[in-house]
Each structure stands twice: as structure tokens, then as C-alpha cells.
Amino acid sequence: MILFVGLGNPGPSYAGNRHNIGFMAVDEIVRRHGFSGWRERFHGAVSEGRLGAEKVLALKPMTFMNLSGQAVGEAMRFYKLQPDDVFVFHDELDLEPGRMRVKTGGGAAGHNGLRSIASHIGPDFHRVRLGIGHPGDKRAVHSYVLKDFAKADADWLEPLIAAVADNAALLADGEASRFANKVHLALHPPSASPGGGRRALSGDKD
């Protein structure tokens, strides 16, 4: 079994916050791939389904962000999972809006949800980093992540969430590089060359 964890804060007042993009991504995976309905378990909301060859448990901790590790730790112990079986979808200040990276291990970089999870299961889990951009001033970060996405953000937010959900089976099957490449190509299709061919993209993949 693979564990997909979306990070966010519970309740309708937080639903549209930048900090809740992890919830949004996991919600869309569950919706697009016909997982079971959400139910309460492990101090969170869980839904089960299959992606590719893998059975996947989607988990949204309902303990608020800074206690997310409690739910993740309980689910891991119950199913006898290892950190390598865990993928955490979360907001990333250090990536431009609409960009995505997959990373394994590392520090929390000030993210309370990641810090909590690492304190319960160690740092060696996978992170799906969903860029929301930085407000430019460290003092403004708290209010920035707890504000709703602007209407204009839908231009990049909806395609990003859709691309992540569409290609989630690759992630579950252990093909993180292919997953990242597919998401990148969905968001930045190669432009046609004057001769009618396709021009390769340059630069880092998302």
C-alpha cells in the first residue's frame, strides 16, 4: 500500500487557503480515480482506491497543520508502512506558482506540517512540492499562506491540480521522474517549430 497525504487545515474557513493546496491535490486524485468516499480515521479523513498496480490510501490530517504527523504516524503503524511508502503533497513557498517538484527526504524549510511528520516518522518520506510563490517578506509568510488563492490564480492552480491528479498513478508506481516530466509537459507543452516539428523544452523540469 502507498500513502498519499495532503496537507492543509480542516474546516470551510481554510478550504481556499494557499496552505491547503495539498488537500486540493489529494481531493482531486480521489475524485478523478474513483476512490471510496471519505471517512474519519487516524485523526483524519481517509479514502481508498487503486492507482496503477498499487492500492493507495489518501489521508487528510484533521489535526491542523502543525500536528499533521500524528495522523500520518498512526496510519503508517496500522498498515506497517515505511517512510518510502509515503508521499506528502504540500504548499511550497520556494517554488513559483504553478511549478512542481518531487523530493525525497530533507528538512522542513519552515513548513510546520513537514516538521510534524518528520518528528513522527523521520525525514525520509517523499514530498510533492506544489509551488505557491513567496510574498517577498518573511514577516508576511504566515498571513500569505492563510489567505485564499486569488481568482486569477485559477489560471495556473486548476491545470496544476489536474495534471498532478491525472498522472498520480506514475507516482504510486515509483516512477517519480516520469510523473514530474508528465506534469511539466501538461503545463508547458512543447511549442511547434516553424518547420512543423516540436521544439524540445530547455531548463529544469518541474
Buried (B, 14 or more C-beta within 10 A) or exposed (E): EBBBBBBBBBEEEBBEBBBBBBBBBBBBBBEBBEBEEBEEBBBBBBBBBBBBEBEBBBBBBBBBBEBBBBBBBBBBEEBEBEBEBBBBBBBBBBBEBBBBBBEEEEEBEEBBBBBBBBBBBEBEBBBBBBBBBBBEEEEEBEEBBBBEBEEEBEEBBEBBBBBBBBBBBBBBBBBBEEBBBBBBBBBBEEEEEEEEEEEEBEEEBB
